[in-house]
C-alpha cells in the first residue's frame, strides 16, 4: 500500500501508487491519501501540490468497486451517512492550490479528484469521465457540482447521465484541462508550474484562489467587495512590501508568508 509524497522546496508531489488497480482507492489508500493532503495543507513550508497516479495508464479509476464502495454501501444501508470525499479533499475547503497531472484515465472518483484540483494537465492518452450511473449510483464527491461549472451544461449532462468519458483532445477543447502534455514530460511540466506558483507571494496565491472560488457563489457586486477585502488583506503584509522593494531594486523577492 502506498501513497507516495515527495517534498522539495515548497512543493509536494502526491502519487497514488497502485498501478495494478489503475490507482483505484481501496479503504487503506483512501485514508492514506486523505492524510497526505491534510499534511500538505498543514505544513507552512509547502505552498503547492501536484497530484498524479503511478504508471502511464491511469491517474485514478476512483473508488475500488470490490472494496471501498461495498464497505461504504454497507454502512449507508445500515442507516449511517459517512463522509464520501476521495482522499479527504474533494468536498472540503482547502487553502492551497493543487495541480492534477492526469496521466491516463481519470474516471468516476478519479475525475472528481481531478475536478477538485485547481489546474489540470493531461497526457494525450487521458480519458476523463464520471461513470457512476453505470453502477447505479451518482457522483457523490463533487462531480455533479463541479463538472457543470467547468464545461457546458449539456456536455456535463451527457457525461454524467451516460457515464461515458471524453478524450484528452475534447477535454482541452471544452476547458476541462488546461493543456495536453506528452506523458513523459507531464509530471515535470506540472512540477515546473507548481514551482512558478510557489515563487509568488504565498499569501497572495491563497487570497487570489479564495477570491476566485468565493466569487462563483456571489452576485457581482458582493464578489467585487469580497475581492477588495482580500486585496486589502494582502496589501497589508510584509510580503507585499518585499515585492514592491524587490521590483524597485531589480532583484528577486524573498517571500516569507508574512
DRENPA-3360 file (N, C-alpha, C; in nm, 2 decimals, always signed):
BEGIN
1 = XXXXXXXX = +0.09/-0.12/+0.00/+0.00/+0.00/+0.00/+0.09/+0.12/+0.00 ~ +0.06/+0.22/-0.09/+0.15/+0.33/-0.10/+0.08/+0.45/-0.16 ~ +0.08/+0.56/-0.08/+0.06/+0.70/-0.13/+0.19/+0.77/-0.11 ~ +0.26/+0.79/-0.22/+0.40/+0.85/-0.22/+0.39/+1.00/-0.21 ~ +0.47/+1.06/-0.12/+0.48/+1.20/-0.11/+0.63/+1.24/-0.12 ~ +0.66/+1.32/-0.22/+0.79/+1.37/-0.24/+0.79/+1.52/-0.21 ~ +0.87/+1.57/-0.13/+0.87/+1.71/-0.09/+1.01/+1.77/-0.13 ~ +1.00/+1.89/-0.19/+1.12/+1.96/-0.23/+1.09/+2.11/-0.24;
9 = XXXXXXXX = +1.18/+2.20/-0.20/+1.15/+2.34/-0.20/+1.01/+2.36/-0.12 ~ +0.92/+2.42/-0.19/+0.79/+2.44/-0.13/+0.68/+2.36/-0.20 ~ +0.72/+2.25/-0.26/+0.63/+2.17/-0.35/+0.61/+2.03/-0.28 ~ +0.49/+1.97/-0.29/+0.47/+1.83/-0.26/+0.41/+1.76/-0.38 ~ +0.47/+1.65/-0.42/+0.42/+1.57/-0.53/+0.36/+1.44/-0.46 ~ +0.22/+1.43/-0.47/+0.15/+1.32/-0.41/+0.11/+1.22/-0.52 ~ +0.15/+1.10/-0.51/+0.13/+1.00/-0.61/+0.05/+0.88/-0.56 ~ -0.06/+0.85/-0.62/-0.14/+0.73/-0.59/-0.07/+0.62/-0.65;
17 = XXXXXXXX = -0.01/+0.53/-0.57/+0.08/+0.43/-0.63/+0.01/+0.29/-0.61 ~ -0.08/+0.27/-0.70/-0.15/+0.14/-0.71/-0.18/+0.10/-0.85 ~ -0.08/+0.10/-0.94/-0.10/+0.10/-1.08/-0.17/-0.03/-1.13 ~ -0.15/-0.14/-1.06/-0.21/-0.27/-1.10/-0.36/-0.26/-1.09 ~ -0.41/-0.17/-1.00/-0.56/-0.15/-0.99/-0.60/-0.02/-1.05 ~ -0.52/+0.03/-1.15/-0.55/+0.16/-1.21/-0.56/+0.27/-1.11 ~ -0.48/+0.26/-1.01/-0.47/+0.36/-0.90/-0.61/+0.39/-0.84 ~ -0.70/+0.29/-0.84/-0.82/+0.30/-0.76/-0.79/+0.30/-0.61;
25 = XXXXXXXX = -0.88/+0.36/-0.54/-0.86/+0.37/-0.40/-0.94/+0.27/-0.32 ~ -0.87/+0.18/-0.25/-0.94/+0.09/-0.15/-0.94/+0.17/-0.02 ~ -1.00/+0.12/+0.08/-1.01/+0.19/+0.21/-0.87/+0.24/+0.26 ~ -0.77/+0.16/+0.25/-0.64/+0.20/+0.31/-0.58/+0.31/+0.23 ~ -0.59/+0.30/+0.09/-0.53/+0.41/+0.01/-0.61/+0.54/+0.02 ~ -0.74/+0.53/+0.04/-0.83/+0.64/+0.06/-0.79/+0.72/+0.18 ~ -0.77/+0.64/+0.29/-0.73/+0.70/+0.42/-0.59/+0.77/+0.41 ~ -0.50/+0.70/+0.34/-0.36/+0.75/+0.33/-0.36/+0.87/+0.24;
33 = XXXXXXXX = -0.44/+0.88/+0.14/-0.44/+0.99/+0.05/-0.49/+1.11/+0.13 ~ -0.60/+1.09/+0.21/-0.65/+1.20/+0.29/-0.55/+1.25/+0.39 ~ -0.47/+1.16/+0.45/-0.36/+1.20/+0.54/-0.26/+1.29/+0.47 ~ -0.22/+1.24/+0.35/-0.12/+1.32/+0.27/-0.16/+1.46/+0.23 ~ -0.29/+1.47/+0.19/-0.34/+1.60/+0.16/-0.35/+1.69/+0.28 ~ -0.40/+1.63/+0.39/-0.41/+1.71/+0.52/-0.27/+1.76/+0.57 ~ -0.17/+1.67/+0.55/-0.03/+1.71/+0.59/+0.02/+1.82/+0.50 ~ -0.01/+1.82/+0.37/+0.03/+1.92/+0.28/-0.04/+2.05/+0.32;
41 = XXXXXXXX = -0.17/+2.05/+0.35/-0.24/+2.17/+0.39/-0.18/+2.23/+0.52 ~ -0.14/+2.14/+0.61/-0.10/+2.19/+0.75/+0.05/+2.23/+0.75 ~ +0.13/+2.20/+0.65/+0.27/+2.23/+0.65/+0.29/+2.37/+0.60 ~ +0.34/+2.46/+0.68/+0.35/+2.60/+0.64/+0.46/+2.62/+0.54 ~ +0.55/+2.52/+0.52/+0.66/+2.53/+0.42/+0.62/+2.48/+0.29 ~ +0.50/+2.42/+0.27/+0.46/+2.37/+0.15/+0.35/+2.46/+0.09 ~ +0.37/+2.51/-0.03/+0.28/+2.61/-0.09/+0.19/+2.55/-0.20 ~ +0.24/+2.45/-0.27/+0.16/+2.40/-0.39/+0.19/+2.25/-0.39;
49 = XXXXXXXX = +0.09/+2.17/-0.44/+0.10/+2.03/-0.45/+0.07/+1.99/-0.60 ~ +0.12/+1.88/-0.64/+0.09/+1.81/-0.76/+0.03/+1.67/-0.73 ~ -0.08/+1.64/-0.78/-0.14/+1.51/-0.76/-0.14/+1.43/-0.89 ~ -0.09/+1.31/-0.88/-0.08/+1.22/-1.00/-0.10/+1.08/-0.96 ~ -0.10/+0.99/-1.06/-0.10/+0.85/-1.04/+0.02/+0.78/-1.09 ~ +0.05/+0.66/-1.03/+0.17/+0.59/-1.08/+0.15/+0.52/-1.21 ~ +0.25/+0.52/-1.30/+0.24/+0.45/-1.43/+0.19/+0.54/-1.53 ~ +0.16/+0.48/-1.65/+0.12/+0.56/-1.77/-0.02/+0.53/-1.81;
57 = XXXXXXXX = -0.10/+0.45/-1.74/-0.23/+0.40/-1.78/-0.34/+0.49/-1.72 ~ -0.33/+0.51/-1.59/-0.44/+0.58/-1.52/-0.39/+0.68/-1.41 ~ -0.46/+0.79/-1.41/-0.45/+0.89/-1.30/-0.51/+0.82/-1.18 ~ -0.64/+0.79/-1.19/-0.71/+0.71/-1.09/-0.85/+0.66/-1.15 ~ -0.88/+0.54/-1.12/-1.02/+0.49/-1.16/-1.12/+0.52/-1.05 ~ -1.08/+0.59/-0.95/-1.17/+0.63/-0.84/-1.18/+0.52/-0.73 ~ -1.30/+0.50/-0.68/-1.32/+0.40/-0.58/-1.30/+0.26/-0.62 ~ -1.24/+0.18/-0.54/-1.22/+0.04/-0.57/-1.36/-0.03/-0.56;
65 = XXXXXXXX = -1.41/-0.08/-0.67/-1.55/-0.13/-0.67/-1.56/-0.26/-0.59 ~ -1.45/-0.32/-0.56/-1.45/-0.45/-0.49/-1.44/-0.43/-0.34 ~ -1.39/-0.31/-0.30/-1.36/-0.29/-0.15/-1.43/-0.17/-0.10 ~ -1.38/-0.05/-0.15/-1.42/+0.08/-0.09/-1.58/+0.10/-0.10 ~ -1.63/+0.08/-0.22/-1.77/+0.10/-0.24/-1.86/+0.01/-0.16 ~ -1.83/-0.13/-0.17/-1.91/-0.22/-0.09/-1.91/-0.19/+0.06 ~ -1.79/-0.15/+0.11/-1.78/-0.11/+0.25/-1.86/+0.01/+0.29 ~ -1.86/+0.11/+0.20/-1.94/+0.23/+0.22/-2.09/+0.20/+0.21;
73 = XXXXXXXX = -2.13/+0.12/+0.11/-2.27/+0.09/+0.09/-2.32/+0.01/+0.22 ~ -2.24/-0.07/+0.27/-2.29/-0.15/+0.39/-2.32/-0.05/+0.51 ~ -2.24/+0.05/+0.52/-2.26/+0.15/+0.63/-2.39/+0.23/+0.60 ~ -2.41/+0.27/+0.47/-2.52/+0.35/+0.43/-2.65/+0.27/+0.45 ~ -2.65/+0.15/+0.41/-2.77/+0.06/+0.42/-2.80/+0.03/+0.57 ~ -2.70/+0.04/+0.65/-2.72/+0.02/+0.80/-2.77/+0.15/+0.86 ~ -2.80/+0.26/+0.79/-2.85/+0.38/+0.84/-2.75/+0.49/+0.87 ~ -2.62/+0.47/+0.83/-2.52/+0.57/+0.86/-2.51/+0.66/+0.73;
81 = XXXXXXXX = -2.45/+0.78/+0.75/-2.42/+0.87/+0.64/-2.28/+0.92/+0.65 ~ -2.19/+0.82/+0.63/-2.04/+0.86/+0.64/-2.00/+0.95/+0.53 ~ -1.90/+1.03/+0.55/-1.84/+1.12/+0.45/-1.79/+1.05/+0.33 ~ -1.81/+1.11/+0.22/-1.76/+1.05/+0.09/-1.68/+1.15/+0.02 ~ -1.56/+1.16/+0.04/-1.47/+1.26/-0.03/-1.33/+1.20/-0.05 ~ -1.31/+1.16/-0.17/-1.19/+1.09/-0.21/-1.06/+1.16/-0.15 ~ -0.98/+1.09/-0.08/-0.86/+1.14/-0.03/-0.88/+1.25/+0.07 ~ -1.01/+1.27/+0.11/-1.04/+1.37/+0.21/-1.03/+1.51/+0.16;
89 = XXXXXXXX = -1.03/+1.53/+0.03/-1.02/+1.67/-0.02/-1.12/+1.71/-0.13 ~ -1.20/+1.62/-0.17/-1.29/+1.66/-0.28/-1.41/+1.73/-0.24 ~ -1.45/+1.73/-0.11/-1.56/+1.80/-0.06/-1.54/+1.89/+0.06 ~ -1.41/+1.92/+0.08/-1.37/+2.00/+0.20/-1.30/+2.13/+0.14 ~ -1.30/+2.23/+0.23/-1.23/+2.36/+0.19/-1.08/+2.34/+0.20 ~ -1.01/+2.39/+0.10/-0.86/+2.39/+0.11/-0.82/+2.53/+0.09 ~ -0.70/+2.56/+0.13/-0.64/+2.70/+0.12/-0.54/+2.70/+0.01 ~ -0.47/+2.59/-0.02/-0.36/+2.59/-0.11/-0.39/+2.52/-0.24;
97 = XXXXXXXX = -0.33/+2.57/-0.35/-0.35/+2.51/-0.48/-0.29/+2.37/-0.50 ~ -0.37/+2.29/-0.58/-0.32/+2.16/-0.62/-0.33/+2.15/-0.77 ~ -0.23/+2.10/-0.84/-0.23/+2.08/-0.98/-0.25/+1.93/-1.01 ~ -0.34/+1.89/-1.09/-0.36/+1.75/-1.13/-0.28/+1.72/-1.25 ~ -0.19/+1.62/-1.25/-0.12/+1.57/-1.36/-0.19/+1.44/-1.40 ~ -0.28/+1.45/-1.50/-0.37/+1.34/-1.53/-0.31/+1.25/-1.63 ~ -0.24/+1.15/-1.59/-0.16/+1.06/-1.67/-0.24/+0.94/-1.71 ~ -0.34/+0.96/-1.79/-0.42/+0.84/-1.83/-0.56/+0.86/-1.79;
105 = XXXXXXXX = -0.63/+0.75/-1.76/-0.77/+0.75/-1.72/-0.80/+0.82/-1.59 ~ -0.89/+0.91/-1.59/-0.94/+0.98/-1.47/-1.09/+0.96/-1.47 ~ -1.14/+0.85/-1.40/-1.28/+0.81/-1.42/-1.34/+0.80/-1.28 ~ -1.47/+0.84/-1.28/-1.55/+0.83/-1.16/-1.48/+0.92/-1.05 ~ -1.45/+0.86/-0.94/-1.38/+0.93/-0.83/-1.25/+0.99/-0.88 ~ -1.18/+0.93/-0.98/-1.06/+0.99/-1.03/-1.09/+1.12/-1.10 ~ -1.20/+1.13/-1.17/-1.24/+1.25/-1.23/-1.28/+1.36/-1.12 ~ -1.35/+1.31/-1.02/-1.38/+1.40/-0.91/-1.26/+1.46/-0.84;
113 = XXXXXXXX = -1.16/+1.38/-0.83/-1.03/+1.43/-0.77/-0.97/+1.53/-0.86 ~ -0.96/+1.50/-0.99/-0.91/+1.60/-1.08/-0.99/+1.73/-1.08 ~ -1.12/+1.72/-1.08/-1.21/+1.84/-1.07/-1.18/+1.92/-0.95 ~ -1.15/+1.85/-0.84/-1.12/+1.92/-0.71/-0.99/+2.00/-0.71 ~ -0.90/+1.96/-0.81/-0.78/+2.04/-0.82/-0.80/+2.17/-0.89 ~ -0.71/+2.26/-0.88/-0.72/+2.39/-0.93/-0.68/+2.41/-1.08 ~ -0.59/+2.33/-1.12/-0.53/+2.33/-1.26/-0.52/+2.18/-1.30 ~ -0.55/+2.15/-1.42/-0.54/+2.01/-1.47/-0.46/+2.01/-1.60;
121 = XXXXXXXX = -0.36/+1.93/-1.60/-0.28/+1.90/-1.71/-0.30/+1.75/-1.75 ~ -0.31/+1.72/-1.88/-0.34/+1.58/-1.92/-0.24/+1.53/-2.02 ~ -0.22/+1.40/-2.01/-0.14/+1.33/-2.12/-0.23/+1.30/-2.24 ~ -0.18/+1.28/-2.36/-0.26/+1.26/-2.47/-0.35/+1.13/-2.46 ~ -0.31/+1.04/-2.38/-0.39/+0.91/-2.36/-0.50/+0.93/-2.25 ~ -0.51/+1.04/-2.20/-0.61/+1.06/-2.09/-0.75/+1.05/-2.14 ~ -0.83/+0.99/-2.06/-0.98/+1.00/-2.07/-1.04/+1.04/-1.94 ~ -1.14/+1.12/-1.94/-1.19/+1.18/-1.82/-1.35/+1.16/-1.82;
129 = XXXXXXXX = -1.40/+1.11/-1.72/-1.54/+1.09/-1.72/-1.60/+1.04/-1.58 ~ -1.73/+1.05/-1.57/-1.80/+1.01/-1.44/-1.89/+0.89/-1.48 ~ -1.84/+0.78/-1.44/-1.90/+0.65/-1.48/-2.01/+0.60/-1.38 ~ -2.04/+0.67/-1.28/-2.12/+0.62/-1.17/-2.25/+0.56/-1.21 ~ -2.32/+0.62/-1.30/-2.45/+0.57/-1.34/-2.45/+0.43/-1.39 ~ -2.33/+0.39/-1.44/-2.31/+0.25/-1.49/-2.33/+0.15/-1.37 ~ -2.30/+0.20/-1.25/-2.30/+0.11/-1.14/-2.42/+0.15/-1.05 ~ -2.52/+0.22/-1.10/-2.65/+0.25/-1.04/-2.63/+0.35/-0.92;
137 = XXXXXXXX = -2.53/+0.43/-0.92/-2.51/+0.54/-0.82/-2.48/+0.67/-0.90 ~ -2.46/+0.78/-0.83/-2.43/+0.90/-0.89/-2.29/+0.95/-0.84 ~ -2.23/+1.04/-0.90/-2.11/+1.10/-0.84/-2.15/+1.17/-0.71 ~ -2.08/+1.14/-0.61/-2.11/+1.19/-0.48/-2.00/+1.27/-0.41 ~ -1.89/+1.29/-0.48/-1.78/+1.37/-0.42/-1.75/+1.49/-0.50 ~ -1.86/+1.56/-0.55/-1.84/+1.69/-0.61/-1.86/+1.68/-0.77 ~ -1.88/+1.56/-0.82/-1.89/+1.55/-0.97/-2.01/+1.62/-1.03 ~ -2.12/+1.61/-0.97/-2.24/+1.67/-1.03/-2.24/+1.83/-1.01;
145 = XXXXXXXX = -2.15/+1.87/-0.92/-2.14/+2.01/-0.89/-2.03/+2.08/-0.97 ~ -1.92/+2.02/-0.97/-1.80/+2.09/-1.03/-1.80/+2.07/-1.19 ~ -1.84/+1.95/-1.24/-1.83/+1.94/-1.38/-1.92/+2.04/-1.46 ~ -2.05/+2.06/-1.41/-2.13/+2.16/-1.49/-2.08/+2.30/-1.47 ~ -1.99/+2.33/-1.37/-1.93/+2.46/-1.35/-1.80/+2.47/-1.43 ~ -1.76/+2.36/-1.50/-1.64/+2.36/-1.57/-1.66/+2.35/-1.72 ~ -1.76/+2.27/-1.76/-1.79/+2.25/-1.90/-1.93/+2.29/-1.93 ~ -1.97/+2.31/-2.05/-2.11/+2.34/-2.08/-2.21/+2.24/-2.02;
153 = XXXXXXXX = -2.32/+2.30/-1.98/-2.42/+2.21/-1.91/-2.46/+2.09/-1.99 ~ -2.49/+2.11/-2.11/-2.53/+1.99/-2.20/-2.42/+1.88/-2.20 ~ -2.30/+1.92/-2.21/-2.19/+1.82/-2.21/-2.18/+1.75/-2.07 ~ -2.19/+1.83/-1.97/-2.19/+1.77/-1.83/-2.30/+1.67/-1.82 ~ -2.42/+1.71/-1.86/-2.54/+1.62/-1.86/-2.51/+1.49/-1.93 ~ -2.46/+1.50/-2.05/-2.42/+1.38/-2.13/-2.32/+1.29/-2.06 ~ -2.22/+1.35/-2.01/-2.11/+1.28/-1.95/-2.16/+1.20/-1.82 ~ -2.24/+1.28/-1.74/-2.29/+1.22/-1.62/-2.40/+1.11/-1.64;
161 = XXXXXXXX = -2.49/+1.15/-1.73/-2.61/+1.06/-1.74/-2.57/+0.93/-1.82 ~ -2.48/+0.94/-1.92/-2.44/+0.82/-2.00/-2.33/+0.75/-1.92 ~ -2.25/+0.82/-1.85/-2.13/+0.76/-1.78/-2.01/+0.74/-1.88 ~ -2.02/+0.80/-2.00/-1.92/+0.78/-2.09/-1.81/+0.89/-2.08 ~ -1.69/+0.86/-2.09/-1.58/+0.96/-2.08/-1.56/+1.04/-2.21 ~ -1.48/+1.14/-2.20/-1.43/+1.21/-2.32/-1.27/+1.20/-2.32 ~ -1.22/+1.22/-2.44/-1.07/+1.20/-2.45/-1.00/+1.33/-2.42 ~ -0.87/+1.33/-2.42/-0.79/+1.45/-2.38/-0.82/+1.56/-2.48;
169 = XXXXXXXX = -0.83/+1.54/-2.61/-0.85/+1.65/-2.70/-0.98/+1.72/-2.68 ~ -1.08/+1.64/-2.65/-1.21/+1.70/-2.62/-1.21/+1.78/-2.49 ~ -1.14/+1.72/-2.39/-1.13/+1.78/-2.26/-1.06/+1.92/-2.27 ~ -0.96/+1.92/-2.36/-0.89/+2.05/-2.38/-0.98/+2.15/-2.45 ~ -1.05/+2.10/-2.55/-1.14/+2.19/-2.63/-1.25/+2.26/-2.54 ~ -1.30/+2.18/-2.45/-1.41/+2.24/-2.36/-1.36/+2.30/-2.24 ~ -1.23/+2.30/-2.21/-1.17/+2.37/-2.10/-1.17/+2.29/-1.97 ~ -1.19/+2.16/-1.99/-1.18/+2.07/-1.87/-1.04/+2.05/-1.82;
177 = XXXXXXXX = -0.94/+2.05/-1.92/-0.80/+2.05/-1.89/-0.74/+2.18/-1.94 ~ -0.63/+2.22/-1.88/-0.56/+2.35/-1.93/-0.47/+2.32/-2.05 ~ -0.41/+2.21/-2.05/-0.32/+2.18/-2.17/-0.29/+2.03/-2.17 ~ -0.25/+1.98/-2.29/-0.21/+1.84/-2.31/-0.06/+1.84/-2.32 ~ +0.00/+1.75/-2.25/+0.15/+1.74/-2.24/+0.19/+1.60/-2.26 ~ +0.30/+1.57/-2.35/+0.34/+1.44/-2.37/+0.36/+1.37/-2.23 ~ +0.33/+1.24/-2.23/+0.32/+1.18/-2.09/+0.46/+1.17/-2.03 ~ +0.56/+1.16/-2.11/+0.70/+1.16/-2.05/+0.74/+1.29/-1.99;
185 = XXXXXXXX = +0.67/+1.40/-2.02/+0.70/+1.53/-1.97/+0.60/+1.58/-1.87 ~ +0.49/+1.51/-1.86/+0.37/+1.56/-1.79/+0.41/+1.60/-1.64 ~ +0.47/+1.51/-1.57/+0.50/+1.54/-1.43/+0.60/+1.66/-1.42 ~ +0.70/+1.66/-1.50/+0.80/+1.77/-1.49/+0.73/+1.90/-1.53 ~ +0.64/+1.91/-1.62/+0.57/+2.03/-1.66/+0.48/+2.07/-1.54 ~ +0.41/+1.98/-1.48/+0.33/+2.01/-1.36/+0.41/+2.07/-1.25 ~ +0.53/+2.00/-1.22/+0.62/+2.05/-1.12/+0.67/+2.19/-1.15 ~ +0.71/+2.21/-1.27/+0.76/+2.34/-1.31/+0.65/+2.45/-1.29;
193 = XXXXXXXX = +0.53/+2.42/-1.32/+0.42/+2.51/-1.30/+0.40/+2.53/-1.15 ~ +0.41/+2.43/-1.07/+0.40/+2.44/-0.93/+0.51/+2.53/-0.87 ~ +0.63/+2.52/-0.92/+0.74/+2.60/-0.88/+0.72/+2.75/-0.91 ~ +0.66/+2.77/-1.03/+0.63/+2.91/-1.06/+0.53/+2.97/-0.96 ~ +0.43/+2.89/-0.93/+0.32/+2.94/-0.84/+0.39/+2.96/-0.70 ~ +0.47/+2.86/-0.66/+0.53/+2.87/-0.53/+0.63/+2.99/-0.51 ~ +0.68/+3.04/-0.63/+0.77/+3.15/-0.62/+0.70/+3.28/-0.60 ~ +0.57/+3.28/-0.62/+0.49/+3.40/-0.60/+0.46/+3.42/-0.45;
201 = XXXXXXXX = +0.41/+3.53/-0.41/+0.37/+3.56/-0.27/+0.27/+3.45/-0.22 ~ +0.31/+3.37/-0.13/+0.22/+3.26/-0.09/+0.08/+3.31/-0.03 ~ +0.09/+3.42/+0.04/-0.04/+3.47/+0.10/-0.13/+3.53/-0.02 ~ -0.06/+3.59/-0.12/-0.14/+3.64/-0.23/-0.20/+3.53/-0.31 ~ -0.12/+3.42/-0.33/-0.18/+3.30/-0.40/-0.30/+3.25/-0.33 ~ -0.29/+3.23/-0.20/-0.41/+3.18/-0.12/-0.53/+3.28/-0.14 ~ -0.50/+3.41/-0.12/-0.61/+3.50/-0.13/-0.67/+3.51/-0.27 ~ -0.59/+3.51/-0.37/-0.64/+3.51/-0.51/-0.73/+3.39/-0.53;
209 = XXXXXXXX = -0.68/+3.27/-0.49/-0.75/+3.14/-0.51/-0.89/+3.15/-0.44 ~ -0.88/+3.20/-0.31/-1.00/+3.21/-0.23/-1.10/+3.31/-0.30 ~ -1.06/+3.42/-0.35/-1.14/+3.52/-0.41/-1.21/+3.46/-0.54 ~ -1.13/+3.39/-0.62/-1.19/+3.33/-0.74/-1.30/+3.23/-0.70 ~ -1.27/+3.14/-0.61/-1.37/+3.04/-0.57/-1.49/+3.10/-0.50 ~ -1.47/+3.19/-0.42/-1.58/+3.25/-0.34/-1.67/+3.33/-0.44 ~ -1.62/+3.39/-0.54/-1.69/+3.48/-0.63/-1.80/+3.40/-0.71 ~ -1.77/+3.27/-0.72/-1.87/+3.18/-0.80/-2.00/+3.18/-0.74;
217 = XXXXXXXX = -2.01/+3.20/-0.61/-2.14/+3.19/-0.54/-2.20/+3.32/-0.50 ~ -2.14/+3.43/-0.54/-2.18/+3.56/-0.50/-2.22/+3.65/-0.62 ~ -2.32/+3.74/-0.60/-2.35/+3.83/-0.70/-2.23/+3.92/-0.73 ~ -2.23/+3.98/-0.85/-2.11/+4.06/-0.89/-2.07/+4.16/-0.79 ~ -2.16/+4.24/-0.74/-2.12/+4.35/-0.65/-2.06/+4.29/-0.52 ~ -2.12/+4.19/-0.47/-2.07/+4.13/-0.35/-1.94/+4.06/-0.37 ~ -1.92/+4.00/-0.49/-1.79/+3.94/-0.53/-1.68/+4.04/-0.54 ~ -1.71/+4.16/-0.59/-1.62/+4.27/-0.60/-1.58/+4.32/-0.46;
225 = XXXXXXXX = -1.67/+4.33/-0.37/-1.64/+4.37/-0.23/-1.56/+4.26/-0.17 ~ -1.59/+4.14/-0.19/-1.51/+4.03/-0.13/-1.37/+4.03/-0.18 ~ -1.35/+4.06/-0.31/-1.22/+4.07/-0.37/-1.14/+4.18/-0.31 ~ -1.21/+4.30/-0.29/-1.14/+4.41/-0.23/-1.09/+4.38/-0.09 ~ -1.17/+4.31/-0.01/-1.13/+4.27/+0.12/-1.00/+4.18/+0.12 ~ -1.00/+4.08/+0.02/-0.88/+4.00/+0.01/-0.76/+4.09/-0.04 ~ -0.79/+4.18/-0.13/-0.68/+4.27/-0.17/-0.62/+4.35/-0.06 ~ -0.71/+4.41/+0.03/-0.66/+4.48/+0.14/-0.58/+4.39/+0.24;
233 = XXXXXXXX = -0.62/+4.27/+0.26/-0.55/+4.18/+0.35/-0.41/+4.15/+0.30 ~ -0.39/+4.14/+0.17/-0.25/+4.11/+0.13/-0.17/+4.24/+0.11 ~ -0.23/+4.35/+0.08/-0.15/+4.48/+0.07/-0.09/+4.51/+0.21 ~ -0.15/+4.47/+0.31/-0.10/+4.50/+0.45/+0.02/+4.41/+0.49 ~ +0.05/+4.31/+0.41/+0.15/+4.21/+0.45/+0.29/+4.26/+0.43 ~ +0.39/+4.20/+0.50/+0.53/+4.22/+0.48/+0.57/+4.17/+0.34 ~ +0.51/+4.06/+0.30/+0.54/+4.01/+0.16/+0.51/+4.11/+0.05 ~ +0.40/+4.19/+0.07/+0.37/+4.29/-0.03/+0.48/+4.40/-0.03;
241 = XXXXXXXX = +0.52/+4.44/+0.09/+0.63/+4.54/+0.10/+0.76/+4.49/+0.03 ~ +0.79/+4.36/+0.06/+0.90/+4.30/+0.00/+0.89/+4.29/-0.16 ~ +0.77/+4.26/-0.21/+0.75/+4.26/-0.35/+0.78/+4.39/-0.42 ~ +0.72/+4.50/-0.35/+0.74/+4.64/-0.41/+0.89/+4.67/-0.40 ~ +0.96/+4.64/-0.29/+1.10/+4.67/-0.28/+1.19/+4.60/-0.38 ~ +1.15/+4.47/-0.40/+1.23/+4.39/-0.50/+1.21/+4.44/-0.64 ~ +1.09/+4.48/-0.67/+1.07/+4.54/-0.80/+1.15/+4.67/-0.82 ~ +1.15/+4.75/-0.72/+1.23/+4.88/-0.73/+1.38/+4.85/-0.74;
249 = XXXXXXXX = +1.42/+4.75/-0.67/+1.57/+4.72/-0.66/+1.61/+4.62/-0.76 ~ +1.52/+4.58/-0.85/+1.55/+4.49/-0.96/+1.62/+4.36/-0.91 ~ +1.56/+4.30/-0.81/+1.61/+4.17/-0.76/+1.49/+4.08/-0.74 ~ +1.52/+3.95/-0.72/+1.41/+3.85/-0.69/+1.36/+3.87/-0.55 ~ +1.23/+3.87/-0.53/+1.18/+3.89/-0.40/+1.20/+3.76/-0.31 ~ +1.21/+3.78/-0.18/+1.22/+3.67/-0.09/+1.10/+3.67/+0.01 ~ +1.00/+3.60/-0.03/+0.88/+3.60/+0.04/+0.88/+3.50/+0.16 ~ +0.82/+3.54/+0.27/+0.83/+3.46/+0.40/+0.69/+3.42/+0.44;
257 = XX = +0.59/+3.46/+0.36/+0.45/+3.43/+0.40/+0.40/+3.50/+0.52 ~ +0.44/+3.63/+0.53/+0.41/+3.71/+0.65/+0.35/+3.85/+0.60;
% end
